[in-house]
Amino acid sequence: LTKLPLSMMADGTDGNLITYDASGNPAAVATGNSGQALISAGAGSPPAFGTAGGWSFVEKVTASSSSTVDIGDSTNVVAGFDYIIRADDIDFSADQLGDNSGLRFGTGSGTPTYQTASYQAQEHQTNATSNVVSNATGRSEIGFTLQNLNIGGSGAGETSTLEAIIYNPNANQKTRAQLIIFGDNSGNVMYNCNVTGERDVAEVVTSFQIVLSSGTVSGNFILCKRAIA
C-alpha cells in the first residue's frame, strides 16, 4: 500500500480531532474550550471535549519569609468551581501559630481588596495535651486555629501541611471554607487543627490571601480548582 502524506488530507478546522462514528466512517471531534479534556463517550459514540472531574492545577505561589501570601485573581477564580489551596512542608518562623492567622477572601478585578471583617469559624484542635472545640465570630479571617498552636515553628525540621477548600467562591453568596493544618513541634509531636468558617457577606470572591498575625512563612502554595457545573 502507498502511504499518503498529510498534505493530501482534506482541510479541516484548527483543533478538531479525527475519529470514527458508529458506522465506522471518518468523523471529526469538535474543538473544545481552553482547559477542557477529551472525554470518552463509551463504545459506539465519538469522544468529546468537556470538563474533566477532579482537581486541576491553577497556580503556584512560592513564599519566602512572607507575612502574607496572595494567590488567585479574577482571571482564574471564576464561577462554576470549588478551589483548594495546598501547601506541604511549609516553614513558619515563629513557634506559635497565632489565633489571627488564616485565610482571607479578596474581591474585585485587578488588584483585589482583601476583606478583613465579618468572618466566623469553629475549631477542632488536637494538641499534645488536650482536644479543643471553640467558636468565634467577628473575626478578621477564617483562622488556621482560634488560639495559639505550637506547630511547625522555628526549630529545625519543624514543618507543616495545609489544605484549604473554598466552596463556590465566585457565586455571589456567603463564601465558606474548610481548613486543616497539621505538623510537628520541636519534640516531633504531631498537632492538628480543623476549622470550618465563612465570611458572612454575599459577594463574588476573586482571590485568596494567607495572612499571619506574627512571623513569616516559606514554602510553595498550590491553587487548584474542581468543576461543580
Secondary structure, DSSP 8 states (H G I E B T S, - for coil): -----GGGS----TT-EEEE-TTS-EEEE----TT-EEE---TTS--EEE--SSEEEEEEEEEEEESEEEE--TTTS-TTEEEEEEEEEEEESSSEE-TT-EEEEEESSSS-EE--S-EEEEEEEE-SS-EEEEEEEEESSEES-SS-EE-S-SSTT--EEEEEEEESTTSSEEEEEEEEEEEE-TT--EEEEEEEEEEEEEE-EEEEEEE-SSS-EEEEEEEEEEE--
